[in-house]
C-alpha cells in the first residue's frame, strides 16, 4: 500500500478500522517531500504542528476523547495565499517580508475544525496572478509528470503537491482558472464552486469571479472536501446557505444528460485536446449517457475586455504607485542590471553596471510621490471606470 497516493476516502476507512495511523501517513508524506524537492511545490513546512494534530487524531480513533470528525487525521496542503493567523503570509512576493496573518481563511478554519492535518503550504506565483507558478521568492514550481513543464497556476503548488504524492487534498482559489488549470495540467481533480458557496475573506469575497475550492486526486475526495468547507460564515456577507451534500458514491451513467462543448466560443483548441474530449464523450455514450453537442457563445475579445476591466480596477492604483517608485529610483528602466542579470528589454547583461542607481544599495526607498506629482500621463481610476461603463 503506497501511503503517499492513498485517497482521503481510503485513509479515513483505514483509520476507522484501525489498520492505519494518521501519524504513519504523515511520516510517509514528510519523507516524500524530501524526495521530490525538485518539484518545488512547498512554500512552508508545518511538520511539528502537524505531528501534534496527527497524534491527537490517532487518539480519537483509539477511542480516547471525542469521536473522530469528518477529516480526522487526513493531511491537507494549503495554498499559501490563504492566511493562517500567526503565520507568515507572503503571497509569493519579496515585498511582504514582515507580513504576518491576523486572520485564518474560513476554508482553512473549517479544515482545522474537521480534524484535518495541515502539514505544508504550497507555492503560488506572485499575488496569485498567473497561470504558471514561479516567483522571485520561491523559484519555479515544476510539474511532477515532467519537470520541464509547468503545473499551471495560480494554485500550481497545490496541483503539483497532489500529483507528487505530498497530500491527498489541497486547497485552491480561482478567478480565471487558478484551480482548473493546475488540475488539468497535473492530472488531478479540482472544483470551482459557485460564488458564495465557500466563504472567504474580504476584499476577495466581494469579487464575484473569485472562489475558494477543493483540489484532490479523485472525484470522491473532491466531493468529500467540498462538503466540509461549504456553507455560510458571518465574515463573508456573500456566503449562502449550504446546499445538499455532494454525493461521494456514484451509480450508473444511464440517462445522465451531458452537454458537450469541444470548443468554448472562438478559443482555439489543439487537435489532441479535441480528440481526447471526443473520446471521453464516446465513453459516456457507451455508458448510457445522453451527450448533446452545444455551442458556447463566448469570444476571446469579450473575455479580454472583461479581464482588463476586472484586473485594472483591482490593481491600477497600487501598480501605478509601484511604477512611479521604480521610475524615481532607477534612471534605467530595468533594475536587474544592478545584479548583472540579463535584461530582456535592453538586451544587456553588463555585470557591475548599476544602470544609474540613484541611491546606494540597501538604502531605504524614497517616499512615493502622488500620481499627480509624478505621472500626469496615467489615466485616473475614476476616468477609467467611466470609460469602461
Beta strands, then each sheet from edge to edge (+ up, - down):
strand 1: 42-45
strand 2: 75-79
strand 3: 117-122
strand 4: 134-135
strand 5: 139-140
strand 6: 169-174
strand 7: 189-190
strand 8: 211-216
strand 9: 257-260
strand 10: 290-293
sheet 1: 1+ 3- 2- 6- 8+ 7-
sheet 2: 4+ 5-
sheet 3: 9+ 10+
end
